Amino acid sequence: MKIRQCLRDLAPYIPGRLKAGAIKLASNENPLGPSPKAMEALRECVAGVCLYPDNTCMGLREALAARHGLGPGNIVAGSGSDEIMMLAAAAYVNPGDTAVTARETFSNYTFVTRLFGGEMKYAPLGNGFFDLEALAGLVDSRTRLVFLCNPNNPTGTCFTQGGLEDFLRKMPPETLVVSDEAYADFVDAPGFPDSVSLLAKHPNLLVMRTFSKLYGLAGLRVGYGIAREELAGDLLRAKISFSVNLPALAAARAALEDRDFVEKSLAVNREGKAYLYGEFDRLGLAYYPTQANFICVDTGRDSGDMERRIMELGVTVRPLASFGLPTSLRVTIGTREQNRIFIACLEKALSE
Ligand SMILES: Cc1ncc(COP(=O)(O)O)c(C=O)c1O
């Protein structure tokens, strides 16, 4: 058999490392675990898994639509937001088309583009931020997709409503702008885009959110896209039936109503962020102020080397060499205890 050329050239995704017994701060998951209400819903739904789930995901889509002030026709649920970006590429990328994103960002944008024979063009970040002007400069008549990551993984930086509006104005109607807002729930800086409000004016906008981060459901794989109905319909044409499983649907609906868990998770994130900033300052390490649940810190040493040392000491973090940041690590903001252990490991690794 001859594997397709675009797959042969494609580097596999490198997930955050799991190590038995180690604290995992490598994949920006919720350190408090899953929402308790989601856990309850999971227990209740188990007996029903002999049946296929609702292929339309209607209950979840209605709940999400109500939350965003839209109709269920504007929501596409997927097996993680990873599936939503895959659907965007499946729907719009033909071999030879291009997509555009930042050089130092989430690698899946490149994967989905190349999977369908497209080519990715990159603009470097400017000071850790998406350089929207440089990205717009890469867009031409062959560009089908632009992936914006806001807040950006791995720097945790954001662009504003004004920045997004300007950018959208420059886009040709045949170019879809995907605003990946996987970490939007954690943002506390003013000016973060209300992207949903821009859908009325921009039929070529797709917003993505996930249950993997704030809601603690990464292992269940639920994410969603928000778009105008016509665009949502295009994505659905490429979707595999039943891709969002029955427990995932039940847990996501319950998690959405778990205000206590959400508040607690945000408070833990705020406190952990302040603690880690203080410790990085004490250690003289540069970092990007973050709007997410992780921090990108520059240790000044080889990132793979530092990751291995810290892992041997009991904590997994993400080395950022593959993101184009060879001396930086991305660490998920953990619980108070996890953050203290991480800092002790980091300090020891730096002193070796
Ligand atoms: C920016 C960004 N988008 C999307 C995802 C994927 O999220 P999901 O678990 O919903 O597929 C991640 C996961 O780490 C991410 O960092």
The ligand as an SDF file (V2000), in Angstrom:
LIG
                    3D

 16 16  0  0  0  0  0  0  0  0999 V2000
   -5.7320   25.8720   21.6420 C   0  0  0  0  0  0  0  0  0  0  0  0
   -6.3570   24.5310   21.7440 C   0  0  0  0  0  0  0  0  0  0  0  0
   -7.3960   24.2460   20.9490 N   0  0  0  0  0  0  0  0  0  0  0  0
   -7.9950   23.0560   20.9960 C   0  0  0  0  0  0  0  0  0  0  0  0
   -7.5440   22.0740   21.8440 C   0  0  0  0  0  0  0  0  0  0  0  0
   -8.2150   20.7440   21.8020 C   0  0  0  0  0  0  0  0  0  0  0  0
   -9.2480   20.7160   22.6540 O   0  0  0  0  0  0  0  0  0  0  0  0
  -10.2610   19.4950   22.6810 P   0  0  0  0  0  0  0  0  0  0  0  0
   -9.8720   18.6860   23.8620 O   0  0  0  0  0  0  0  0  0  0  0  0
  -11.5900   20.1670   22.8120 O   0  0  0  0  0  0  0  0  0  0  0  0
  -10.1230   18.7420   21.4000 O   0  0  0  0  0  0  0  0  0  0  0  0
   -6.4770   22.3170   22.6990 C   0  0  0  0  0  0  0  0  0  0  0  0
   -6.0080   21.2720   23.5940 C   0  0  0  0  0  0  0  0  0  0  0  0
   -5.0510   21.3640   24.2940 O   0  0  0  0  0  0  0  0  0  0  0  0
   -5.8620   23.5740   22.6310 C   0  0  0  0  0  0  0  0  0  0  0  0
   -4.8080   23.8670   23.3890 O   0  0  0  0  0  0  0  0  0  0  0  0
  1  2  1  0
  2  3  1  0
  2 15  2  0
  3  4  2  0
  4  5  1  0
  5  6  1  0
  5 12  2  0
  6  7  1  0
  7  8  1  0
  8  9  2  0
  8 10  1  0
  8 11  1  0
 12 13  1  0
 12 15  1  0
 13 14  2  0
 15 16  1  0
M  END
$$$$
